[in-house]
Amino acid sequence: MKYCSVCATPVEHSVPAGDNLPRYHCPACGTIHYQNPRVITGTLPVLDGRILLCKRNIEPRWGYWTLPGGFMENGETVAEGAARETWEEARNAPELRQMLSVISLPQFDQVHIFYLADMVSPDFSTTEESSEVALFEPDAIPWDDIAFRTVLATLRHYVDHLGPDGRAPARLPLLDTTIIPRLRD
């Protein structure tokens, strides 16, 4: 950030009075330009024990499978964003059952939140964002082709809590974790 979006004065990057972190702030009008994490929200939709996955038709991770999800928009709740993203990526409007995972990615300034959702209709389809949309039995999930580590963690959390009959309990524990990027060799 170079200029104040309120008065166009060049901003400073230092710790403002009364704060404890460096921030962009305007020496002329006093506006502090906070930069906060972005929220990604989505669902793990289930129909008769099968999980709905979308093959990405956009970058990043084009051609890999993911749960329907994306950036939360201003003016909507996390749940509303999850439902909207499921419609945008899979043309399905599931009923949200419970929050399933909250995963912090501090290096990317993101928080990913997924809801367990029941598909009230078996209808779904591809969209501009998804080249394929399909239901997978838990033992047929394409684990090596999952797009994001947050989706992988959410799927594993769900599958790990399925009973011997392959059914999820009425209420699952919340996965609350942090993912740190792996160092390359």
C-alpha positions as a Markdown table, in Angstrom:
| # | Residue | x | y | z |
|---|---|---|---|---|
| 1 | Met | 0.0 | 0.0 | 0.0 |
| 2 | Lys | 1.4 | 3.4 | -1.0 |
| 3 | Tyr | -1.4 | 5.9 | -0.6 |
| 4 | Cys | -4.3 | 6.4 | 1.8 |
| 5 | Ser | -7.6 | 5.3 | 0.2 |
| 6 | Val | -9.3 | 8.1 | 2.2 |
| 7 | Cys | -7.2 | 11.2 | 1.3 |
| 8 | Ala | -4.5 | 9.9 | -1.1 |
| 9 | Thr | -1.6 | 11.0 | 1.1 |
| 10 | Pro | 1.4 | 8.6 | 1.1 |
| 11 | Val | 1.0 | 6.2 | 4.0 |
| 12 | Glu | 3.6 | 5.2 | 6.6 |
| 13 | His | 4.3 | 1.7 | 7.8 |
| 14 | Ser | 5.0 | 1.7 | 11.5 |
| 15 | Val | 3.3 | 1.0 | 14.8 |
| 16 | Pro | 0.5 | 3.5 | 15.2 |
| 17 | Ala | 0.0 | 5.1 | 18.6 |
| 18 | Gly | -2.0 | 2.8 | 20.9 |
| 19 | Asp | -1.3 | -0.3 | 18.7 |
| 20 | Asn | 1.3 | -3.0 | 19.0 |
| 21 | Leu | 1.8 | -4.1 | 15.4 |
| 22 | Pro | 3.2 | -2.3 | 12.3 |
| 23 | Arg | 0.3 | -1.1 | 10.1 |
| 24 | Tyr | -0.2 | 1.1 | 7.1 |
| 25 | His | -1.5 | 4.4 | 8.4 |
| 26 | Cys | -2.0 | 7.9 | 7.1 |
| 27 | Pro | -0.1 | 10.7 | 8.8 |
| 28 | Ala | -2.6 | 13.3 | 7.3 |
| 29 | Cys | -6.0 | 12.0 | 8.2 |
| 30 | Gly | -5.1 | 9.4 | 10.8 |
| 31 | Thr | -6.8 | 6.4 | 9.0 |
| 32 | Ile | -5.3 | 3.1 | 9.9 |
| 33 | His | -5.5 | 0.6 | 7.0 |
| 34 | Tyr | -5.9 | -2.8 | 8.7 |
| 35 | Gln | -5.1 | -5.9 | 6.7 |
| 36 | Asn | -6.9 | -8.9 | 8.0 |
| 37 | Pro | -7.0 | -12.6 | 7.0 |
| 38 | Arg | -9.3 | -13.8 | 4.3 |
| 39 | Val | -12.0 | -16.4 | 5.1 |
| 40 | Ile | -12.5 | -19.3 | 2.7 |
| 41 | Thr | -15.7 | -21.2 | 3.4 |
| 42 | Gly | -17.2 | -24.3 | 1.9 |
| 43 | Thr | -19.0 | -27.6 | 2.5 |
| 44 | Leu | -18.5 | -31.3 | 2.7 |
| 45 | Pro | -21.8 | -32.4 | 1.1 |
| 46 | Val | -22.9 | -35.9 | 1.7 |
| 47 | Leu | -25.7 | -38.0 | 0.0 |
| 48 | Asp | -26.3 | -41.5 | 1.1 |
| 49 | Gly | -22.8 | -41.8 | 2.5 |
| 50 | Arg | -21.1 | -40.5 | -0.6 |
| 51 | Ile | -19.1 | -37.2 | -0.7 |
| 52 | Leu | -19.6 | -34.6 | -3.4 |
| 53 | Leu | -16.2 | -33.4 | -4.9 |
| 54 | Cys | -15.6 | -30.9 | -7.6 |
| 55 | Lys | -12.7 | -31.1 | -10.1 |
| 56 | Arg | -11.2 | -27.5 | -10.4 |
| 57 | Asn | -11.6 | -25.8 | -13.7 |
| 58 | Ile | -9.7 | -22.8 | -12.5 |
| 59 | Glu | -6.3 | -22.0 | -11.0 |
| 60 | Pro | -4.9 | -22.6 | -8.5 |
| 61 | Arg | -4.7 | -26.4 | -8.7 |
| 62 | Trp | -6.6 | -26.7 | -11.9 |
| 63 | Gly | -7.6 | -30.3 | -12.6 |
| 64 | Tyr | -7.5 | -31.4 | -8.9 |
| 65 | Trp | -10.4 | -32.4 | -6.8 |
| 66 | Thr | -11.7 | -30.3 | -4.0 |
| 67 | Leu | -14.7 | -29.7 | -1.8 |
| 68 | Pro | -17.0 | -26.8 | -3.0 |
| 69 | Gly | -15.7 | -23.6 | -1.4 |
| 70 | Gly | -14.2 | -20.2 | -1.9 |
| 71 | Phe | -13.8 | -16.7 | -0.5 |
| 72 | Met | -16.5 | -15.4 | 1.8 |
| 73 | Glu | -18.1 | -12.2 | 0.5 |
| 74 | Asn | -18.8 | -9.0 | 2.4 |
| 75 | Gly | -22.3 | -8.9 | 3.8 |
| 76 | Glu | -22.7 | -12.6 | 4.2 |
| 77 | Thr | -22.3 | -15.0 | 7.1 |
| 78 | Val | -19.8 | -17.9 | 7.0 |
| 79 | Ala | -22.7 | -20.3 | 6.5 |
| 80 | Glu | -24.2 | -18.2 | 3.7 |
| 81 | Gly | -20.9 | -18.1 | 2.0 |
| 82 | Ala | -20.5 | -21.9 | 2.2 |
| 83 | Ala | -23.9 | -22.5 | 0.8 |
| 84 | Arg | -23.3 | -19.9 | -2.0 |
| 85 | Glu | -20.0 | -21.5 | -2.9 |
| 86 | Thr | -21.6 | -24.9 | -3.1 |
| 87 | Trp | -24.2 | -23.6 | -5.5 |
| 88 | Glu | -21.6 | -21.8 | -7.6 |
| 89 | Glu | -19.3 | -24.8 | -7.9 |
| 90 | Ala | -21.7 | -27.8 | -7.9 |
| 91 | Arg | -25.2 | -26.4 | -8.5 |
| 92 | Asn | -26.4 | -28.0 | -5.3 |
| 93 | Ala | -28.1 | -26.4 | -2.3 |
| 94 | Pro | -27.3 | -28.6 | 0.7 |
| 95 | Glu | -28.6 | -28.3 | 4.2 |
| 96 | Leu | -25.7 | -27.3 | 6.5 |
| 97 | Arg | -25.5 | -29.7 | 9.4 |
| 98 | Gln | -22.6 | -28.4 | 11.5 |
| 99 | Met | -19.2 | -26.7 | 11.3 |
| 100 | Leu | -16.7 | -29.5 | 10.6 |
| 101 | Ser | -13.3 | -27.8 | 10.4 |
| 102 | Val | -11.6 | -24.5 | 11.1 |
| 103 | Ile | -8.1 | -24.5 | 9.7 |
| 104 | Ser | -5.7 | -21.5 | 10.0 |
| 105 | Leu | -3.0 | -20.8 | 7.4 |
| 106 | Pro | -1.1 | -18.0 | 9.0 |
| 107 | Gln | 1.6 | -17.8 | 6.2 |
| 108 | Phe | -1.2 | -17.1 | 3.6 |
| 109 | Asp | -3.3 | -14.9 | 5.9 |
| 110 | Gln | -6.3 | -17.2 | 5.5 |
| 111 | Val | -8.7 | -19.2 | 7.6 |
| 112 | His | -10.6 | -22.1 | 5.9 |
| 113 | Ile | -14.0 | -23.2 | 7.4 |
| 114 | Phe | -15.9 | -26.2 | 6.1 |
| 115 | Tyr | -19.4 | -27.3 | 7.1 |
| 116 | Leu | -20.7 | -30.9 | 7.0 |
| 117 | Ala | -23.8 | -30.7 | 4.8 |
| 118 | Asp | -26.6 | -33.0 | 3.8 |
| 119 | Met | -27.5 | -32.9 | 0.1 |
| 120 | Val | -31.3 | -32.6 | 0.1 |
| 121 | Ser | -31.4 | -33.2 | -3.6 |
| 122 | Pro | -29.3 | -35.6 | -5.7 |
| 123 | Asp | -29.0 | -32.9 | -8.4 |
| 124 | Phe | -25.7 | -31.3 | -9.1 |
| 125 | Ser | -23.8 | -30.3 | -12.2 |
| 126 | Thr | -20.6 | -28.8 | -13.6 |
| 127 | Thr | -20.1 | -25.1 | -13.7 |
| 128 | Glu | -17.5 | -22.7 | -15.0 |
| 129 | Glu | -15.4 | -23.4 | -11.9 |
| 130 | Ser | -15.8 | -27.2 | -11.9 |
| 131 | Ser | -15.1 | -29.4 | -14.9 |
| 132 | Glu | -16.4 | -32.5 | -13.1 |
| 133 | Val | -18.6 | -32.9 | -10.1 |
| 134 | Ala | -19.1 | -36.4 | -8.7 |
| 135 | Leu | -20.1 | -38.4 | -5.6 |
| 136 | Phe | -17.4 | -40.6 | -4.1 |
| 137 | Glu | -17.7 | -43.4 | -1.6 |
| 138 | Pro | -15.3 | -42.7 | 1.2 |
| 139 | Asp | -13.0 | -45.6 | 0.2 |
| 140 | Ala | -12.9 | -44.2 | -3.4 |
| 141 | Ile | -11.8 | -40.6 | -2.7 |
| 142 | Pro | -8.9 | -39.7 | -5.0 |
| 143 | Trp | -6.6 | -38.9 | -2.1 |
| 144 | Asp | -3.5 | -38.2 | -4.3 |
| 145 | Asp | -5.5 | -35.7 | -6.5 |
| 146 | Ile | -6.9 | -33.5 | -3.7 |
| 147 | Ala | -6.2 | -29.8 | -4.5 |
| 148 | Phe | -5.5 | -28.4 | -1.0 |
| 149 | Arg | -4.2 | -29.6 | 2.3 |
| 150 | Thr | -7.1 | -28.0 | 4.1 |
| 151 | Val | -9.5 | -30.1 | 2.0 |
| 152 | Leu | -7.4 | -33.2 | 2.6 |
| 153 | Ala | -7.4 | -32.6 | 6.4 |
| 154 | Thr | -11.2 | -32.0 | 6.4 |
| 155 | Leu | -11.9 | -35.1 | 4.3 |
| 156 | Arg | -9.6 | -37.3 | 6.5 |
| 157 | His | -11.2 | -35.9 | 9.7 |
| 158 | Tyr | -14.7 | -36.8 | 8.3 |
| 159 | Val | -13.7 | -40.3 | 7.1 |
| 160 | Asp | -11.8 | -41.0 | 10.4 |
| 161 | His | -15.0 | -40.5 | 12.3 |
| 162 | Leu | -17.2 | -42.8 | 10.2 |
| 163 | Gly | -18.6 | -45.7 | 12.1 |
| 164 | Pro | -18.1 | -49.4 | 11.2 |
| 165 | Asp | -21.3 | -49.2 | 9.1 |
| 166 | Gly | -19.8 | -46.3 | 7.1 |
| 167 | Arg | -22.1 | -43.7 | 8.6 |
| 168 | Ala | -21.2 | -40.5 | 10.3 |
| 169 | Pro | -22.4 | -40.0 | 13.9 |
| 170 | Ala | -25.1 | -37.4 | 14.5 |
| 171 | Arg | -22.4 | -34.9 | 15.7 |
| 172 | Leu | -18.7 | -34.9 | 14.8 |
| 173 | Pro | -16.0 | -33.1 | 16.7 |
| 174 | Leu | -14.7 | -29.9 | 15.3 |
| 175 | Leu | -11.3 | -30.0 | 13.6 |
| 176 | Asp | -9.5 | -26.9 | 14.8 |
| 177 | Thr | -6.0 | -26.9 | 13.5 |
| 178 | Thr | -3.2 | -24.9 | 11.8 |
| 179 | Ile | -1.4 | -26.0 | 8.7 |
| 180 | Ile | 2.2 | -24.8 | 8.2 |
| 181 | Pro | 3.7 | -25.0 | 4.7 |
| 182 | Arg | 6.1 | -27.9 | 4.2 |
| 183 | Leu | 9.7 | -27.0 | 3.6 |
| 184 | Arg | 11.1 | -28.2 | 0.3 |
| 185 | Asp | 14.1 | -30.5 | 0.2 |
